[in-house]
Amino acid sequence: MRDKVIIYSGGMDSTVLLYKYASEIALAISFDYGSKHNDMEFSYAKKNTDKLGIKHIRLSLPFINQFFKSDLLKSGGDVPKGHYEDMSMKRTVVPFRNGIMLSIAAGIAESIGCKSVLIANHGGDHFIYKDCRDEFIKSMSHSISLGTDTEVVIEAPYTHYSKRDIALEGRDLNVDFSLTYSCYNGEEFHCGVCGTCVERKEALEDFDTTIYK
């Protein structure tokens, strides 16, 4: 039964989640909020949803790029280099991004008769992204359930996984990671030095087919 909506970026984590629940997903939603890599993400997301036969839409949220402050956005500064654990990576936080996307996805889920929203936040995100943490996801799920007639809930199965855990699960699911995109700079090839590229390299060690600049 297809009764789930997934927030789907086209990155590693959400792609593994897409494949894991492919038979239960009614709709994949990619959000264009003005990040430097949204266009590249979407092109990869489309390849996977087409391959799996899952309906896929792109929703534009231009107000985020216009009014929010983050170096992840086109309106922001240069994307910092280095590991996620470096405090400089806090500059890539988009304020309340997950809260906004989850709210919209929940409204769509209720509108099309779906029971849950899937999101691929993971343990490595918790250091700087507060809206990826377990307490936030549980609280948000409770609020969404209270605020929807059909009691829509959030499913976040990777909250306590490392990115390596997700990569290994994806390998077991035969996910083609060359059809995923991570780099925050949004160029044709992964830069290899931004936080998400460094994390990608670590997660895919021994089976990384990514082309880095």
Buried (B, 14 or more C-beta within 10 A) or exposed (E): EBEBBBBBBBBBBBBBBBBBBBEBBBBBBBBBBBBBBBEBBBEBBBBBBEEBEBEBEBEEBEEBBEEBEBBBBEBBEEBBBEEBEBEBBBBBBBEBBBBBBBBBBBBBBBEEEBBBBBBBBBBBBBBBBBBBBEEBBEEBBEBBBEEBEEEBBBBBBBBEBBBBBBBBBBBEBEBEBEBBBBBBBBEEEBBBBBBBBBBBBBBBEEEBEBEEE
